[in-house]
């Protein structure tokens, strides 16, 4: 007697997906499904774990190594912070202001099954992945490893398996049956073709960053007169660029305004935060966020409002290094400034009264700008390089640089 093998529904892991090209689908999955489909990259790089693993697991680790970096690179150092970020998002600490990109997966070989459309015309289908399928993250492996860390020990992140099972769906895109060479090319394209965002520009977009929040508050509360109309200063702040061009209607970048905020809060130490997050715990001792917000918004708004014609002309006052230098000066008018350095705002005004803000080499060459081969003044120098010289020139009218920016002859 010979028994026939069962037929019907293929065994495996079902995923509800929508194709977006002939060899790729998108969808969402539970965390439990992700950790079943994609083993922990930590385990696949652990020589001791691999020695005890099955032949299938070792072959899968070898295949992964052909399309991925090791965790020993920078991405491995990012995993703990990424896991904390995800956990905080699940717990509601970020509100709606958090996101993780879809994980890009590669299904090597043939899929177990693909159903017809579940709803005609919708594209929705059920894709069945065999239990022994080789599914590899070719982009988003740092996130995948962070999810594994959370699933392995949710309590250490303040979570429970119930919360992970009830409230977590992970978006993914899955490439089906493509060759290892094609998978490597996707890895390359995703990691090399994109243009990295400058870190200080990225900081200017971070709403959990205290300096960025204060920059937006100044922009929203300060009203200026531009082209005969009263408008919020925020309409004249460009949040998407590091440098303005002649055709831009804005007068200053958000990253430059953030530099002014930082140095007003911290003084010269603020330049160290130009490419770093600032949290309430970083604030000067004996202050709190409410006091800092009240004082800084008042001082910065007054400074910009009093000198808005110079801002409107996009004079030297709008250059990031000059903004940072102005903040170092403004810091001396804060109540938390060291007593030996304290100045009244009236003194600050006197120090700024005769500064020549025109973008002319006679005033700013060698301070925070240089003359290029075309004879034009270039303000592209960084905040860290030049803010101190600007502050020194503003604070000491009798120094060589102080006399220069005031148009005084040597």
WOLINZI-V274712 format. One line per field, one symbol per residue. burial: I if it has 16 or more other C-alpha atoms within 10 Angstrom, else O. Layout:
burial: ???
//
This chain:
burial: OOOOOOOOOOOIIIIIIIIOOOOIIIIIIIIIOIIOIIIIIOOIIOOOOIOOOOOOIIOIIOIIOOIIOIIOOOOIOOIOOIIIIIIIIIOOOOOOOOOOOIIIIIIIOOIIIIOOOOOOOOOIIIIIIIOOIIIIIIIIIIIIIIIIIIIOOIOOIOIOOOOIOOOOIIOIIIIIIOOIOOIOOIIIOOOOOOOOOOOIIIIIOOOOIIIIIIIIIIIOOIIIOOOOOOIIIIOIIIIOOIIIOOOOOIIIIIIIIIIIIIIIIIIIOIIOIIIOIIOOOOOOOOOOOOOIIOIIIOIIIOIIIOOIOIIIOIIIIIIIIIIIIIIIIIIIIIOIIOOOOIIOIOOIOOIIOOIIIIIIIIIIIOIIIIOOOOOOIIIOIOIIOIIIIIIIIIIOIOOOIIIIIIIIOO
//
